[in-house]
Amino acid sequence: MEPAWIESATAWIAAHPIAAGAVIFLIAFCDALVILGIVVPALPLLFAVGALVGLGHINGPYALACATLGAFFGDALSYWVGRRWGVQLRGRWPFSRYPQWLDRGEAMFRRHGSKSIVIARFVGAVRPFVPAIAGMLHMPLRRYALPSVGACVAWSALFLAPGWVLGASYDAVAAVADRLAIVLGALVLAVALVWACVLYTWRWFAAHADNLLARALYWTRHHPHLGRYAAALIDPNRPESPSLLMLAVCLLAISWAWFTLLATLLASGGPLVIDHRIHEFMWGLRNPLADRLMAGLASLGDAAVLGPAAAVALGYLLWRKRWMAAAHWLAAIVFGLVLTALLEAAIDMPRPPTAPAGFGFPSVAVTMCTIVFGFFAVLIARELPGRTRVWPYLLAGAVTTVVGFARLYLGAHWPSDLVGGTLFGILWLLVLGIAYRRHVARSFWMRPLAWLFYVTFSVAALWHAPRSADALLAKFAAATPTTMLSPDEWWQRDWATLPAQRNERDLRRRWPLDLQVAGPLAPLRARLEAQGWRVQPQADWVDTVGLLDDDTPSHEQPVLPATLDAQAEALLLLRDGAHEDEQYALRLWPAPAVLDDGTPLWLGSSQTLRLTKPLDAAALWLPAPGDGQAHALVRAALADFEATEAPHPQGGTAVLRLRTGVPAPANSGQ
């Protein structure tokens, strides 16, 4: 699926091939410049360039040469700036305000010498500064130039390669994953963003804790009435004061965010516009290969997974006679459930059209994941050494994000349900965290408790997720079509109102829908099987991985599933072609309409498939440009049914429509 900006870019590049090289040169040149290189997003830009190379829109060696020259001349200019101004750079803005930029580069240069020129090429934080440092320290030009050239060549090849490979194997990726690649990419991106937010927020608080504590103490002394309440949290004689202050600041920020979201939703009377946009986008990504995976991940927020982990932790705390910790742990879970249920009952928020009853605002599963993992992090983090204290919070953020994303994919919640649940969970665990940290000063060995909790959660997840996936998917099956057609009207003219092709943005995957069937599929299937067609069960993850097996004969390699309006094929039939690397396929999906007499309606696409081996990594059956052979075979095989054929008004595709419950007239000639 190519975004519109890529389509525009490829059209521009096709019309301006020389200018494309200049753009690549400028990307690499600006990325290497001192100061400017900090803000230039070279990685995604060069990835896009590599994809265009793989798709055949840019000459590969030309792009590599332009990127290498741009990087080399950018480094050379940075080297000249450092040699020209020397140590005076430290007194000029922005280095006078951010001296650490040069300090990091100089530390690397003094530690590694000329090797730092190669190393820095691949380290974004110091890449624009090491050449300037080399110039400042008057490194000889000959000694600088040779490693710089080698580093620039390697950097250009490395940064272009992923997009290059992806572009070259675009059809393979689309065939293997359909929308799966986008789903997994979005999940990884969501987890990475939350991971980064938690990590850098924690690091910022750790670096500024003393300064914040000093400011808070100053405020309490100048506001004696309100300050006496805050002073209980930030007593400098208590080692817990920095962490209590951090929790208090987070509590204020999350409270503001929570009430702002709640007020916005109540004022709008329902989901926001962005809720509808994201819901529609995620529903459009539904595909058979991702469905079970997402259903399994969504089940991680179920009581069958969180319950055993919480119970084991409570049992351990009681066994160790940590009464205060056990009481706060129990309060976090019990009152979290009660408060969430009360909030869900009090706020009447319309559910997504794809969500059954029981999925409201806020999301109970996401809220309880936030509370259970978040408060467990509060319990054990202070007992961990140094920077490892952030790991429980990172795990809490990652698990909550995975559960929330999976439920968003299934259509169980609006995005605001998930955000609201997360914010409410954080709000509650922060209140309890402050209460717990204020009253508990004794430390105890948390490592056994951490192992018990996380291992129990993992075991429960591995046991529960595969067993609950099918039941959860059944709740979020596509809704029954509401469009009703008269059988006679459909046969005469309403068939032309149904789609003529799949709803794909990528033109290469907008397969024509050249068959419409009214009636049960069993007679059609029996007739096609009698004519040499065979039914292939829907391929799954195991079949997808099996595509990498070179020893599997070509006709035993599965044809991977495809979707229509987020629904998988109801029936996939195959027939051998004239050559070993060719076969024919007929895919049938439920139509977005039904006949008013209860007769089911189906849409189909007949295809000629050819075996390809992109990158010599996997054997894939991909649709070839339509030559009409598959359609002719289907029409001939189904001649026993009442059928007629006419070009579709949208595009002129010849659409064969038939009734499986009605035999063909004796003089039909079909």
C-alpha positions as CSV (number, residue, x, y, z in Angstrom):
1,M,0.0,0.0,0.0
2,E,1.8,3.1,-1.2
3,P,0.9,6.4,0.4
4,A,0.0,9.3,-1.8
5,W,3.2,11.2,-1.2
6,I,5.3,8.3,-2.5
7,E,3.2,8.2,-5.6
8,S,3.7,11.9,-6.1
9,A,7.4,11.6,-5.4
10,T,7.9,8.7,-7.8
11,A,6.1,10.7,-10.5
12,W,8.3,13.7,-9.9
13,I,11.5,11.5,-9.9
14,A,10.5,9.9,-13.2
15,A,10.2,13.3,-14.7
16,H,13.4,14.7,-13.1
17,P,16.0,11.9,-12.8
18,I,19.0,14.2,-12.5
19,A,17.3,16.4,-9.9
20,A,16.6,13.2,-7.9
21,G,20.3,12.8,-7.5
22,A,20.6,16.4,-6.3
23,V,18.0,15.8,-3.6
24,I,19.7,12.7,-2.4
25,F,23.0,14.6,-2.3
26,L,21.4,17.4,-0.2
27,I,19.9,14.9,2.2
28,A,23.2,13.3,3.0
29,F,25.1,16.7,2.8
30,C,22.8,18.4,5.4
31,D,22.8,15.3,7.6
32,A,26.6,15.6,7.9
33,L,26.8,19.3,8.6
34,V,27.7,20.4,12.0
35,I,24.5,21.6,14.0
36,L,22.2,21.1,11.0
37,G,22.7,17.3,11.1
38,I,20.9,17.2,14.4
39,V,17.6,18.0,12.9
40,V,17.7,16.4,9.4
41,P,15.8,13.1,9.4
42,A,18.2,11.3,7.1
43,L,17.3,7.7,8.1
44,P,13.6,7.8,7.0
45,L,14.4,10.0,3.9
46,L,17.1,7.6,2.7
47,F,14.9,4.6,3.5
48,A,12.3,6.2,1.2
49,V,15.0,6.7,-1.5
50,G,16.1,3.1,-1.1
51,A,12.5,2.0,-1.6
52,L,12.3,4.0,-4.8
53,V,15.5,2.4,-6.0
54,G,14.1,-1.0,-5.3
55,L,10.9,-0.1,-7.2
56,G,12.9,0.9,-10.2
57,H,12.3,4.6,-10.1
58,I,16.0,5.6,-9.4
59,N,19.2,4.0,-10.6
60,G,20.8,2.2,-7.7
61,P,24.5,3.1,-8.3
62,Y,23.6,6.7,-9.1
63,A,21.7,7.0,-5.8
64,L,24.6,5.4,-3.8
65,A,27.1,7.7,-5.4
66,C,25.0,10.8,-4.7
67,A,24.5,9.9,-1.1
68,T,28.2,9.1,-0.6
69,L,29.3,12.4,-2.2
70,G,26.8,14.3,-0.1
71,A,27.9,12.7,3.1
72,F,31.6,13.2,2.3
73,F,31.3,16.9,1.3
74,G,29.1,17.5,4.4
75,D,31.8,16.0,6.6
76,A,34.5,17.9,4.8
77,L,32.7,21.2,5.4
78,S,32.3,20.4,9.1
79,Y,36.0,19.5,9.2
80,W,36.8,22.9,7.6
81,V,34.6,24.8,10.1
82,G,36.4,23.1,13.0
83,R,39.8,23.8,11.5
84,R,38.9,27.4,10.6
85,W,37.5,28.5,14.0
86,G,39.1,25.9,16.3
87,V,38.4,26.3,20.0
88,Q,36.5,29.5,19.3
89,L,33.5,27.3,18.3
90,R,32.9,26.6,22.0
91,G,32.2,30.3,22.6
92,R,29.7,30.6,19.7
93,W,26.0,29.7,19.8
94,P,24.7,27.0,20.1
95,F,27.8,25.4,21.5
96,S,28.1,28.1,24.2
97,R,24.6,27.0,25.4
98,Y,25.0,23.2,24.7
99,P,28.7,22.5,25.3
100,Q,27.9,18.8,25.7
101,W,27.5,18.4,21.9
102,L,31.2,19.0,21.4
103,D,32.2,17.3,24.6
104,R,30.7,14.0,23.5
105,G,32.4,14.2,20.1
106,E,35.8,15.2,21.6
107,A,35.6,12.3,24.1
108,M,35.0,9.8,21.3
109,F,37.7,11.3,19.2
110,R,40.3,11.3,22.0
111,R,39.4,7.7,22.9
112,H,39.4,6.2,19.4
113,G,41.4,8.6,17.2
114,S,40.9,8.3,13.5
115,K,38.6,5.3,14.0
116,S,36.1,7.7,15.6
117,I,35.5,9.1,12.1
118,V,34.1,5.8,11.0
119,I,32.3,5.1,14.2
120,A,30.7,8.5,14.4
121,R,29.2,8.0,10.9
122,F,26.8,5.5,12.4
123,V,26.0,7.2,15.7
124,G,23.5,10.0,15.1
125,A,24.2,11.9,18.4
126,V,27.8,12.7,17.4
127,R,27.8,12.3,13.6
128,P,27.8,16.0,12.8
129,F,30.4,16.9,15.4
130,V,33.3,14.5,15.1
131,P,34.5,15.9,11.8
132,A,34.5,19.4,13.3
133,I,36.4,18.0,16.3
134,A,39.0,16.5,13.9
135,G,39.4,20.0,12.4
136,M,39.6,21.7,15.8
137,L,42.4,19.3,16.8
138,H,44.2,20.0,13.5
139,M,44.1,16.4,12.3
140,P,46.0,16.2,9.0
141,L,43.7,16.2,6.0
142,R,45.2,13.1,4.4
143,R,44.8,11.2,7.6
144,Y,41.1,12.4,7.8
145,A,40.0,12.0,4.2
146,L,40.6,8.2,3.7
147,P,38.5,6.9,6.6
148,S,35.9,9.5,5.9
149,V,35.5,8.2,2.3
150,G,35.2,4.6,3.5
151,A,32.8,5.5,6.2
152,C,30.6,7.6,3.8
153,V,30.4,4.7,1.3
154,A,29.5,2.2,4.0
155,W,27.0,4.6,5.6
156,S,25.2,5.3,2.3
157,A,25.0,1.6,1.4
158,L,23.7,0.7,4.9
159,F,21.1,3.4,5.1
160,L,19.8,2.8,1.5
161,A,19.8,-1.0,1.8
162,P,16.7,-1.6,3.9
163,G,14.5,0.5,1.6
164,W,16.2,-1.0,-1.4
165,V,15.4,-4.5,-0.4
166,L,11.9,-3.6,0.6
167,G,11.2,-1.9,-2.7
168,A,12.7,-4.8,-4.6
169,S,10.5,-7.3,-2.7
170,Y,7.4,-5.1,-2.5
171,D,5.2,-7.5,-4.3
172,A,6.5,-10.3,-2.1
173,V,5.8,-8.3,1.1
174,A,2.3,-7.4,-0.1
175,A,1.6,-11.0,-1.0
176,V,2.9,-12.5,2.2
177,A,1.5,-9.9,4.6
178,D,-1.3,-8.1,2.7
179,R,-1.9,-5.6,5.6
180,L,0.1,-7.6,8.1
181,A,3.3,-5.6,7.6
182,I,1.5,-2.4,8.3
183,V,-0.2,-3.9,11.4
184,L,3.1,-5.2,12.9
185,G,4.9,-2.0,11.9
186,A,2.3,0.1,13.7
187,L,2.5,-2.1,16.8
188,V,6.3,-1.9,16.9
189,L,6.1,1.9,16.4
190,A,3.5,2.3,19.2
191,V,5.5,0.2,21.7
192,A,8.7,2.1,20.7
193,L,7.0,5.5,21.3
194,V,5.7,4.5,24.7
195,W,9.0,2.9,25.6
196,A,10.9,6.1,24.6
197,C,8.4,8.3,26.5
198,V,8.7,6.3,29.7
199,L,12.5,6.0,29.4
200,Y,13.3,9.6,28.7
201,T,10.7,10.9,31.2
202,W,12.2,8.7,33.9
203,R,15.7,9.9,33.0
204,W,14.7,13.5,33.0
205,F,13.3,13.2,36.5
206,A,16.4,11.3,37.6
207,A,18.6,14.1,36.3
208,H,16.5,16.9,37.7
209,A,15.2,15.4,40.9
210,D,17.5,17.5,43.2
211,N,16.7,20.7,41.4
212,L,12.9,19.9,41.5
213,L,13.2,19.0,45.2
214,A,14.9,22.3,46.0
215,R,12.3,24.3,44.1
216,A,9.5,22.4,45.9
217,L,11.1,23.1,49.3
218,Y,11.4,26.8,48.4
219,W,7.7,26.9,47.5
220,T,6.6,25.2,50.7
221,R,8.5,27.8,52.8
222,H,6.8,30.7,51.0
223,H,3.3,29.1,51.1
224,P,3.0,27.9,54.7
225,H,-0.7,27.0,54.5
226,L,-0.6,24.8,51.4
227,G,3.1,24.0,51.8
228,R,2.5,22.0,54.9
229,Y,0.7,19.4,52.9
230,A,3.4,19.2,50.3
231,A,6.2,19.2,52.9
232,A,5.1,15.8,54.1
233,L,6.0,14.4,50.7
234,I,9.3,16.2,50.1
235,D,11.1,16.1,53.5
236,P,14.8,16.2,52.4
237,N,15.7,13.9,55.3
238,R,13.7,11.1,53.7
239,P,15.5,9.1,50.9
240,E,12.1,8.6,49.3
241,S,11.5,12.3,48.8
242,P,12.8,12.5,45.1
243,S,10.6,9.5,44.1
244,L,7.6,10.9,46.0
245,L,8.1,14.2,44.3
246,M,8.3,12.5,40.9
247,L,5.0,10.7,41.6
248,A,3.3,13.8,42.7
249,V,4.3,15.8,39.6
250,C,3.1,12.9,37.4
251,L,-0.1,12.8,39.4
252,L,-0.8,16.5,38.7
253,A,0.0,16.1,35.0
254,I,-2.0,12.9,34.5
255,S,-4.9,14.4,36.5
256,W,-5.0,17.4,34.1
257,A,-4.8,15.1,31.1
258,W,-7.5,12.8,32.3
259,F,-10.0,15.5,33.2
260,T,-9.3,17.4,29.9
261,L,-10.0,14.2,27.9
262,L,-13.2,13.5,30.0
263,A,-14.5,17.0,29.5
264,T,-13.8,16.9,25.8
265,L,-15.7,13.7,25.4
266,L,-18.6,14.8,27.5
267,A,-18.8,18.2,25.7
268,S,-18.8,16.5,22.3
269,G,-21.4,13.9,23.4
270,G,-19.5,11.0,22.1
271,P,-16.3,9.9,20.3
272,L,-14.1,12.5,18.7
273,V,-13.5,12.8,15.0
274,I,-10.0,11.3,15.4
275,D,-11.6,8.3,17.1
276,H,-13.7,7.6,14.0
277,R,-10.7,8.1,11.7
278,I,-8.4,5.8,13.6
279,H,-11.1,3.2,14.0
280,E,-11.8,3.1,10.3
281,F,-8.1,2.9,9.5
282,M,-7.5,0.1,11.9
283,W,-10.6,-1.8,10.7
284,G,-9.3,-1.6,7.2
285,L,-6.1,-3.4,8.3
286,R,-8.0,-6.5,9.3
287,N,-6.5,-9.6,7.7
288,P,-6.5,-13.4,8.4
289,L,-2.7,-13.6,9.2
290,A,-2.9,-10.9,11.8
291,D,-6.4,-11.6,13.3
292,R,-5.4,-14.5,15.6
293,L,-2.2,-12.8,16.7
294,M,-4.0,-9.6,17.7
295,A,-6.8,-11.6,19.4
296,G,-4.2,-13.4,21.4
297,L,-2.4,-10.2,22.4
298,A,-5.8,-8.5,23.3
299,S,-6.5,-11.4,25.7
300,L,-3.4,-10.5,27.8
301,G,-5.6,-8.0,29.6
302,D,-8.1,-10.7,30.6
303,A,-8.6,-11.7,34.3
304,A,-7.3,-15.2,33.4
305,V,-3.9,-13.7,32.7
306,L,-3.6,-10.8,35.1
307,G,-5.4,-12.7,38.0
308,P,-2.8,-15.4,38.5
309,A,0.1,-13.0,38.4
310,A,-1.6,-10.7,40.9
311,A,-2.6,-13.6,43.2
312,V,1.0,-14.9,43.2
313,A,2.3,-11.5,44.1
314,L,-0.2,-11.1,46.9
315,G,0.6,-14.6,48.3
316,Y,4.3,-13.8,48.3
317,L,3.8,-10.5,50.2
318,L,1.6,-12.2,52.8
319,W,4.1,-15.0,53.2
320,R,6.8,-12.5,53.8
321,K,4.5,-10.6,56.2
322,R,4.7,-7.4,54.2
323,W,1.3,-6.4,55.4
324,M,1.4,-2.8,54.2
325,A,2.6,-3.8,50.7
326,A,-0.1,-6.5,50.5
327,A,-2.8,-4.1,51.6
328,H,-1.8,-1.5,49.0
329,W,-1.5,-4.2,46.3
330,L,-5.0,-5.5,47.1
331,A,-6.4,-2.0,47.2
332,A,-4.9,-1.2,43.8
333,I,-6.6,-4.2,42.1
334,V,-9.9,-4.3,43.9
335,F,-10.6,-0.6,44.0
336,G,-9.3,-0.2,40.5
337,L,-11.9,-2.7,39.3
338,V,-14.7,-1.1,41.3
339,L,-13.8,2.5,40.2
340,T,-13.5,1.5,36.6
341,A,-16.9,-0.3,36.7
342,L,-18.5,2.7,38.3
343,L,-17.0,5.0,35.7
344,E,-18.1,2.8,32.9
345,A,-21.6,2.8,34.2
346,A,-21.7,6.5,34.9
347,I,-20.4,7.6,31.5
348,D,-22.7,6.6,28.6
349,M,-20.3,6.5,25.7
350,P,-21.4,5.1,22.3
351,R,-19.5,1.9,21.4
352,P,-17.8,1.4,18.1
353,P,-20.1,-0.3,15.6
354,T,-17.8,-3.3,15.6
355,A,-17.9,-3.7,19.4
356,P,-20.4,-5.9,21.3
357,A,-21.8,-5.1,24.7
358,G,-19.3,-5.0,27.5
359,F,-16.7,-2.8,25.7
360,G,-17.1,0.8,26.9
361,F,-15.3,3.8,28.3
362,P,-12.8,3.4,29.8
363,S,-11.3,0.1,28.6
364,V,-11.3,-2.2,31.6
365,A,-8.6,-4.5,30.2
366,V,-6.3,-1.6,29.5
367,T,-7.0,0.1,32.8
368,M,-6.3,-3.0,34.8
369,C,-3.1,-3.7,32.8
370,T,-1.9,-0.2,33.7
371,I,-2.8,-0.6,37.4
372,V,-1.4,-4.1,37.8
373,F,1.9,-3.6,36.0
374,G,2.2,0.0,37.0
375,F,1.7,-0.5,40.7
376,F,3.9,-3.6,40.7
377,A,6.6,-1.3,39.2
378,V,6.1,1.1,42.1
379,L,6.5,-1.8,44.6
380,I,9.8,-3.2,43.2
381,A,11.5,-0.3,41.4
382,R,13.1,1.3,44.4
383,E,14.8,-1.9,45.4
384,L,16.6,-2.2,42.0
385,P,20.0,-0.7,41.5
386,G,20.6,2.6,39.6
387,R,19.3,2.8,36.1
388,T,17.7,-0.6,36.2
389,R,14.8,0.9,38.2
390,V,13.2,2.0,35.0
391,W,12.7,-1.5,33.7
392,P,9.5,-2.3,35.5
393,Y,8.0,0.9,34.2
394,L,9.1,0.1,30.7
395,L,7.5,-3.4,30.9
396,A,4.3,-1.9,32.2
397,G,4.2,0.6,29.3
398,A,5.0,-2.1,26.7
399,V,2.3,-4.6,28.0
400,T,-0.4,-1.9,28.2
401,T,0.4,-0.6,24.8
402,V,0.3,-4.1,23.2
403,V,-3.1,-4.9,24.8
404,G,-4.5,-1.5,23.8
405,F,-3.2,-1.7,20.2
406,A,-4.6,-5.2,19.8
407,R,-8.1,-4.2,21.1
408,L,-8.0,-1.1,18.8
409,Y,-7.2,-3.4,15.8
410,L,-10.1,-5.7,16.7
411,G,-12.5,-2.7,16.9
412,A,-13.3,-3.3,20.6
413,H,-12.8,0.4,21.6
414,W,-12.4,3.9,20.4
415,P,-8.9,5.3,20.9
416,S,-10.3,7.6,23.5
417,D,-11.5,4.5,25.5
418,L,-7.9,3.3,25.6
419,V,-6.3,6.6,26.4
420,G,-8.9,7.2,29.1
421,G,-8.3,3.8,30.6
422,T,-4.6,4.3,30.6
423,L,-4.8,7.7,32.2
424,F,-7.3,6.6,34.8
425,G,-5.1,3.6,35.6
426,I,-2.0,5.8,36.0
427,L,-4.0,8.3,38.1
428,W,-5.1,5.6,40.5
429,L,-1.7,3.9,40.8
430,L,0.0,7.2,41.4
431,V,-2.4,8.0,44.3
432,L,-1.6,4.6,45.8
433,G,2.1,4.9,45.0
434,I,2.4,8.1,46.9
435,A,0.4,6.6,49.9
436,Y,2.6,3.5,49.8
437,R,5.9,5.2,49.5
438,R,5.0,7.6,52.3
439,H,4.3,4.9,54.8
440,V,6.8,2.2,53.9
441,A,10.5,2.8,54.6
442,R,11.7,-0.8,55.0
443,S,13.1,-2.5,52.0
444,F,13.1,-6.2,51.3
445,W,14.4,-8.5,48.6
446,M,12.2,-8.0,45.5
447,R,13.9,-10.2,43.0
448,P,12.0,-13.4,43.9
449,L,8.8,-11.4,43.8
450,A,9.6,-10.0,40.4
451,W,10.5,-13.4,39.0
452,L,7.2,-14.9,40.4
453,F,5.1,-12.1,39.0
454,Y,6.5,-11.9,35.5
455,V,6.9,-15.7,35.0
456,T,3.4,-16.3,36.2
457,F,2.1,-13.7,33.8
458,S,4.0,-15.2,30.9
459,V,2.9,-18.8,31.6
460,A,-0.8,-17.7,32.0
461,A,-0.5,-15.7,28.8
462,L,0.9,-18.6,26.8
463,W,-1.8,-20.9,28.2
464,H,-4.8,-18.5,27.8
465,A,-4.1,-16.6,24.6
466,P,-4.3,-19.5,22.1
467,R,-7.5,-20.8,23.8
468,S,-9.3,-17.5,23.8
469,A,-8.3,-16.1,20.4
470,D,-11.1,-17.8,18.4
471,A,-13.8,-16.9,20.9
472,L,-12.6,-13.3,20.9
473,L,-12.5,-13.1,17.1
474,A,-16.0,-14.4,16.9
475,K,-17.2,-11.4,18.9
476,F,-15.6,-9.0,16.4
477,A,-16.6,-10.7,13.1
478,A,-17.7,-8.3,10.4
479,A,-21.3,-7.2,10.9
480,T,-24.0,-8.6,8.7
481,P,-24.6,-6.4,5.7
482,T,-27.5,-4.0,6.1
483,T,-28.0,-3.4,2.3
484,M,-30.9,-5.5,1.1
485,L,-31.5,-6.2,-2.6
486,S,-34.5,-7.8,-4.3
487,P,-33.4,-11.0,-6.1
488,D,-35.0,-9.9,-9.4
489,E,-33.6,-6.4,-9.1
490,W,-30.1,-7.8,-8.3
491,W,-30.3,-10.1,-11.3
492,Q,-31.4,-7.3,-13.7
493,R,-29.5,-4.2,-12.6
494,D,-28.6,-3.9,-8.9
495,W,-25.6,-6.2,-9.5
496,A,-23.9,-3.1,-11.0
497,T,-24.1,-1.3,-7.6
498,L,-21.7,-3.9,-6.0
499,P,-18.0,-3.3,-6.1
500,A,-16.1,-3.9,-9.4
501,Q,-12.8,-4.4,-7.7
502,R,-11.2,-4.8,-4.3
503,N,-10.9,-1.7,-2.1
504,E,-7.1,-1.4,-2.2
505,R,-5.0,1.8,-2.5
506,D,-2.3,-0.1,-4.4
507,L,-3.5,-0.4,-8.0
508,R,-1.6,-3.7,-8.3
509,R,-3.9,-5.3,-5.6
510,R,-7.2,-3.9,-6.9
511,W,-8.2,-7.3,-8.3
512,P,-11.3,-7.2,-10.5
513,L,-14.4,-8.9,-8.9
514,D,-15.6,-10.7,-12.0
515,L,-18.1,-13.2,-10.3
516,Q,-21.3,-12.6,-8.3
517,V,-23.0,-15.7,-6.8
518,A,-26.5,-15.8,-5.2
519,G,-27.1,-18.9,-3.1
520,P,-25.1,-21.5,-1.1
521,L,-21.5,-22.2,-2.1
522,A,-21.7,-25.9,-1.7
523,P,-23.2,-26.7,-5.2
524,L,-20.6,-24.3,-6.8
525,R,-17.8,-26.0,-4.9
526,A,-18.9,-29.5,-5.9
527,R,-19.2,-28.5,-9.5
528,L,-15.8,-26.9,-9.6
529,E,-14.2,-29.9,-7.8
530,A,-15.7,-32.2,-10.4
531,Q,-14.0,-30.1,-13.1
532,G,-10.5,-30.5,-11.6
533,W,-10.5,-27.6,-9.1
534,R,-9.4,-28.2,-5.5
535,V,-10.2,-26.4,-2.3
536,Q,-7.3,-24.9,-0.3
537,P,-7.9,-24.3,3.4
538,Q,-7.0,-20.8,4.6
539,A,-3.3,-20.5,5.1
540,D,-1.9,-19.6,8.5
541,W,1.4,-18.6,10.1
542,V,2.8,-22.1,9.7
543,D,2.1,-22.1,6.0
544,T,3.6,-18.6,5.6
545,V,6.8,-19.7,7.2
546,G,6.8,-22.8,5.1
547,L,7.2,-20.6,2.0
548,L,10.9,-20.5,2.8
549,D,11.3,-24.2,2.3
550,D,13.0,-24.8,-1.0
551,D,12.2,-28.5,-1.0
552,T,8.4,-28.1,-1.1
553,P,7.1,-28.7,-4.7
554,S,5.6,-25.6,-6.3
555,H,2.0,-26.8,-6.4
556,E,2.2,-27.7,-2.7
557,Q,3.1,-24.1,-1.8
558,P,0.0,-22.5,-0.3
559,V,-1.7,-19.5,-1.9
560,L,-1.9,-16.9,0.9
561,P,-5.2,-15.4,1.9
562,A,-6.6,-12.0,0.8
563,T,-9.3,-9.8,2.3
564,L,-12.3,-7.9,1.0
565,D,-13.7,-5.3,3.4
566,A,-11.7,-6.8,6.2
567,Q,-13.1,-10.2,5.6
568,A,-11.1,-13.3,4.7
569,E,-12.1,-15.5,1.8
570,A,-15.0,-17.8,2.4
571,L,-13.7,-20.2,-0.3
572,L,-10.4,-20.5,-2.3
573,L,-10.2,-23.0,-5.2
574,L,-7.2,-23.7,-7.3
575,R,-6.6,-25.5,-10.6
576,D,-3.3,-26.5,-12.2
577,G,-2.2,-24.5,-15.2
578,A,-0.4,-25.6,-18.4
579,H,3.0,-25.0,-16.8
580,E,4.5,-26.0,-13.5
581,D,4.9,-22.4,-12.4
582,E,1.2,-21.5,-13.3
583,Q,-2.1,-22.2,-11.7
584,Y,-5.6,-20.7,-11.6
585,A,-7.5,-19.4,-8.6
586,L,-11.0,-18.4,-7.7
587,R,-11.5,-16.5,-4.5
588,L,-15.0,-15.9,-3.0
589,W,-15.9,-13.4,-0.2
590,P,-19.3,-12.4,1.4
591,A,-20.7,-9.5,-0.6
592,P,-21.5,-6.2,1.2
593,A,-25.2,-6.8,0.6
594,V,-27.8,-9.7,0.9
595,L,-30.9,-10.5,-0.9
596,D,-34.2,-9.7,0.9
597,D,-35.3,-13.4,0.7
598,G,-32.4,-14.4,2.9
599,T,-30.3,-15.8,0.0
600,P,-26.5,-15.1,0.7
601,L,-24.6,-13.1,-1.9
602,W,-20.9,-13.6,-2.8
603,L,-18.3,-11.7,-4.8
604,G,-15.4,-13.6,-6.5
605,S,-12.2,-12.9,-8.3
606,S,-10.7,-15.4,-10.8
607,Q,-6.9,-15.1,-11.3
608,T,-4.0,-16.6,-13.1
609,L,-1.2,-17.2,-10.6
610,R,2.5,-17.5,-11.4
611,L,5.2,-18.7,-9.1
612,T,7.9,-16.1,-8.3
613,K,10.9,-16.2,-6.0
614,P,11.7,-12.6,-5.0
615,L,15.2,-12.3,-3.6
616,D,15.4,-16.1,-3.9
617,A,14.1,-16.2,-0.4
618,A,10.5,-17.6,-0.8
619,A,8.3,-19.2,-3.4
620,L,5.1,-17.1,-3.8
621,W,2.1,-17.5,-6.0
622,L,1.3,-14.0,-7.3
623,P,-1.5,-12.8,-9.5
624,A,-0.5,-12.2,-13.1
625,P,-2.1,-9.5,-15.3
626,G,-5.6,-10.6,-16.2
627,D,-5.6,-12.6,-19.5
628,G,-9.1,-13.9,-19.1
629,Q,-8.1,-17.6,-19.0
630,A,-9.1,-18.1,-15.3
631,H,-12.4,-16.4,-15.9
632,A,-13.1,-18.5,-19.0
633,L,-12.4,-21.7,-17.1
634,V,-14.8,-20.7,-14.2
635,R,-17.5,-19.8,-16.7
636,A,-17.2,-23.1,-18.5
637,A,-17.1,-25.1,-15.3
638,L,-20.3,-23.4,-14.0
639,A,-22.3,-23.7,-17.1
640,D,-24.9,-26.0,-15.3
641,F,-26.1,-23.0,-13.3
642,E,-28.4,-20.2,-14.4
643,A,-25.9,-17.5,-15.4
644,T,-25.5,-14.4,-17.4
645,E,-22.6,-12.1,-18.1
646,A,-22.3,-8.3,-18.7
647,P,-19.6,-5.7,-18.4
648,H,-19.6,-3.8,-15.1
649,P,-20.3,0.0,-15.5
650,Q,-17.3,0.8,-13.4
651,G,-14.3,-0.2,-15.5
652,G,-15.9,-2.5,-18.0
653,T,-14.9,-5.8,-16.3
654,A,-17.0,-8.7,-17.6
655,V,-18.9,-9.9,-14.5
656,L,-20.4,-13.4,-14.5
657,R,-23.4,-13.7,-12.2
658,L,-25.2,-16.9,-11.4
659,R,-27.6,-18.6,-9.0
660,T,-26.4,-21.8,-7.5
661,G,-29.9,-22.9,-6.6
662,V,-31.3,-22.6,-10.1
663,P,-30.1,-24.9,-13.0
664,A,-29.3,-23.4,-16.4
665,P,-32.1,-23.4,-19.0
666,A,-31.9,-26.1,-21.6
667,N,-31.3,-23.5,-24.4
668,S,-29.1,-21.1,-22.5
669,G,-25.9,-22.2,-24.2
670,Q,-24.0,-21.4,-21.0
